[in-house]
Amino acid sequence: MKTRLIASSLLAAGLLTSGATMAAVGADAAPQNLKTVTAMFAFADQNKDGQLTREEARGHLPLTYANFDRIDTAQRGSISFGQFVGFTHQRVGQQAEELLKIGQWH
């Protein structure tokens, strides 16, 4: 039950894209998750060019801003939606591992 609650909380925050967790929470959560992540990106993309600049991230996505250089691997000064989703997915995996280490996942 606690696993489902944690996974649901991460989904609600728009952070979870893991297939294994989708199975744990239910397949119907996947479309809502994508909708949430898409909305987060669109909200931050102030000029609507399909890319996030460091400044756009700074004002709307502090975790993305703090990790911008790591996400922008080509050092173009902007990140795509795919890069944003990849970072988000990676971050959730790290959070899940941290929860497992401290025993809060069960």
Sequence and secondary structure as in RCSB ss.txt:
>XXXX:A:sequence
MKTRLIASSLLAAGLLTSGATMAAVGADAAPQNLKTVTAMFAFADQNKDGQLTREEARGHLPLTYANFDRIDTAQ
RGSISFGQFVGFTHQRVGQQAEELLKIGQWH
>XXXX:A:secstr
 HHHHHHHHHHHTT    HHHHHHH TTHHHHHHHHHHHHHHHH TT SSEEEHHHHHHH HHHHHTHHHH TT 
 SEEEHHHHHHHHHHHHHHHHHHHHHHT   
